[in-house]
């Protein structure tokens, strides 16, 4: 009997989260022309990797209705640059922006639109 109660609680919990996710998708929409989520960290931020991983684990870009990419602006002399380049290689939805390729936001819109 106790097992059935525990299984029922887990089923209710899963069903509740399914309905919540559907409501969030309907509310925000799944549009490619949505906004952009940009992160401008302080140079030498020690908790940057954890913040970026949490953003993708919690699916923050999708919940906000953005284009599901995370754009990060980095400085040329930032000590976190190798870490961010490694994370960008691991996750294709992470786009690094520096002074040279700051126009990638607009070019990605043209790629998605065509």
Secondary structure as GFF3:
##gff-version 3
##sequence-region A 1 114
A	DSSP	alpha_helix	2	28	.	.	.	ID=ss1
A	DSSP	beta_strand	37	39	.	.	.	ID=ss2
A	DSSP	alpha_helix	48	57	.	.	.	ID=ss3
A	DSSP	alpha_helix	60	64	.	.	.	ID=ss4
A	DSSP	beta_strand	70	73	.	.	.	ID=ss5
A	DSSP	alpha_helix	81	90	.	.	.	ID=ss6
A	DSSP	beta_strand	94	97	.	.	.	ID=ss7
A	DSSP	alpha_helix	104	113	.	.	.	ID=ss8
###
